[in-house]
Amino acid sequence: MLTPAVLPGAALAELKQWLGITTTGDDTPLLSLLTTALEVCEGFTGQMPLEAECEEVLGARAGWHTLATRPVQAISGVEVIAADSSRSALDAGSYEIDLDAEGAGRIRLPETGARVAVRFTAGLAADWAALPESLRHGLIRLAAHQHRERETEGAAPLPPASVAALWRPWRRMHLA
């Protein structure tokens, strides 16, 4: 991830309201819990909840490659990475891109003899307000759960069943 999603004050305010917190003393750890909740959500659903600028490095093999991050909104650039780690833009006419309805981003590369860095934008929603209600509510519940459980012993499986139920409709499974 090149530029992570920015959590607005509305996300923190929503979490604080859920927890009944009115002071600013816990804002930093609460934002950290929300950021972690975003990562857990992405791992559980197989989709990045909030849009972010990303980069994936692909092998030197010619042909079609599918990006691991979903859903891809746009592929903005492709660079060839030389052996000395220097980069140069790959001519836009030498590769093809495909964005499918399932959110997969694919790119067909020519033979470059070097690794290739693909820059793209991925995420289900452009911002917190546009995030589907069940995902947003699950993020708040998970962060609140983690806040409440911070002093207990032992790690419970994440996400809790109540959060998993909210996120399950958004889950994308991939056969290996």
GIFENGI-V877503 format. One line per field, one symbol per residue. ss: DSSP state (H for helix, E for strand, - for the rest). phi: phi as a letter, one per 40 degrees, with the letter a starting at -180 (. if undefined). psi: psi as a letter, one per 20 degrees, with the letter a starting at -180 (. if undefined). Layout:
ss->???
phi->???
psi->???
//
This chain:
ss->--E-----HHHHHHHHHHH-------HHHHHHHHHHHHHHHHHHH----E-EEEEEEE----EEEE-----EEEEEEEEEE-----EEE--HHH-EEEE-----EEEEE-----EEEEEEEE--E--HHH--HHHHHHHHHHHHHHHH------------HHHHHHHHHH------
phi->.cbcccccdccccccccdcgbbcccbdccccccccccccccccccgbccbdacbabbbcccchcbbcccbcccabbabbcbcdcgcbaccddccbbbabcccgcbbbbbccbgacbbbbabbicbcadcccddcccccccccccdcccccbccgcccbccdccdcccdcccbbbcc
psi->pgoqqpprhhggggghghikpirihjgghghghhghhggggghghjqpgqpqprpppqrjpqapppqhqqpphqpiqpqporhjjqqqppphiirqqporhijppqpoqrohjrqpppprpqqhqhrghipqghgghhggggggghghjhjrqqpqqqqrhhghhhhgiippqpp.
//
